[in-house]
């Protein structure tokens, strides 16, 4: 009968421990004003976290700005790099001529294996 405490309860649904004696991390509420729909959005951050100047409005989805905040200068804005495709990363390591040479060598090898009657082309 050691499983009696679990009978009739769903695992993971709630904790069996009490909330007494738990100290939560310090938090702060930050207000964002939406210029599109006029909504006032309150977002909770950790006390030591820096609140961004712009946040997505919960009502309309447009950008809401920090209440009483000033826009960051262009020097403070982080430059976001575009994501590279795997082919672009490959071209950083090899030239097109090298890739053509590797492709032709591999195709010749596969054709040779196929001509010899071998079914395993994995090499």
C-alpha positions in Angstrom: 0.0 0.0 0.0 2.9 2.4 -0.5 1.1 4.0 -3.5 -2.0 5.1 -1.6 -1.0 8.8 -1.8 -1.1 8.6 -5.6 -4.4 6.9 -5.9 -7.1 9.1 -7.3 -4.7 11.9 -8.3 -3.1 12.8 -11.6 0.6 12.9 -11.7 2.0 16.2 -12.6 -1.3 18.0 -12.1 -0.3 19.6 -8.9 2.5 19.5 -6.4 2.0 17.6 -3.1 4.3 20.1 -1.3 2.9 23.2 0.5 3.6 26.8 -0.6 4.7 27.8 2.9 8.3 29.1 3.3 8.8 29.7 -0.5 10.5 33.0 -1.4 9.8 34.1 -4.9 12.3 36.1 -6.8 11.7 39.9 -6.7 9.6 41.1 -9.6 8.4 44.4 -11.1 5.4 45.3 -13.3 6.1 47.4 -16.4 3.4 49.2 -18.3 3.3 49.5 -22.1 0.9 51.8 -24.0 -0.4 50.8 -27.4 -0.9 53.7 -29.8 -3.1 51.7 -32.2 -5.9 50.5 -29.9 -5.2 52.6 -26.7 -4.7 49.5 -24.5 -2.5 49.6 -21.4 -0.5 46.4 -21.1 1.2 45.3 -17.8 4.0 42.9 -18.1 5.9 41.3 -15.2 9.7 41.1 -15.3 12.4 40.0 -12.9 13.6 42.9 -10.8 17.1 42.9 -12.3 15.8 42.5 -15.9 15.9 45.4 -18.3 12.5 46.1 -19.8 12.6 46.5 -23.6 11.3 49.8 -25.1 8.7 48.0 -27.3 6.4 45.0 -26.5 3.6 43.3 -28.5 0.2 44.5 -27.5 -2.0 41.8 -26.1 -5.2 43.2 -27.6 -4.3 44.1 -31.2 -0.8 42.6 -31.7 0.9 45.9 -32.8 3.9 47.3 -31.0 3.2 49.0 -27.6 5.8 51.4 -26.2 7.2 51.7 -22.7 5.0 54.0 -20.6 7.2 57.1 -19.8 10.2 55.6 -21.6 12.3 57.3 -24.3 13.1 55.7 -27.6 16.6 54.2 -27.8 19.1 56.0 -30.0 20.2 54.3 -33.2 23.6 53.6 -31.6 22.0 51.5 -28.8 19.9 49.3 -31.2 21.5 45.9 -31.7 22.3 44.9 -35.2 20.4 41.7 -36.1 22.2 39.4 -38.4 20.2 37.6 -41.1 20.1 33.8 -40.8 22.3 32.0 -43.3 21.2 29.0 -45.2 23.3 25.8 -45.1 24.3 26.5 -48.7 25.6 30.0 -47.9 27.6 28.5 -45.0 29.0 25.9 -47.4 30.0 28.7 -49.8 32.0 30.3 -47.0 34.2 27.2 -46.7 34.5 26.2 -50.4 34.5 27.8 -53.8 32.1 26.8 -56.5 34.9 25.3 -58.5 35.8 23.0 -55.5 32.2 22.0 -55.1 31.9 21.2 -58.8 35.1 19.0 -58.6 33.8 17.2 -55.5 30.4 16.6 -57.2 32.0 15.3 -60.4 34.3 12.9 -58.4 31.4 11.6 -56.4 29.1 11.1 -59.4 31.9 9.2 -61.2 32.4 7.0 -58.2 28.7 6.2 -58.0 28.4 5.5 -61.7 31.4 3.2 -61.5 29.8 1.3 -58.6 26.5 1.1 -60.4 28.2 -0.2 -63.5 30.0 -2.9 -61.5 26.6 -4.2 -60.4 27.0 -3.4 -56.7 23.7 -2.3 -55.0 25.3 -0.6 -52.0 26.0 3.0 -53.1 26.8 4.3 -49.7 30.5 3.8 -50.2 
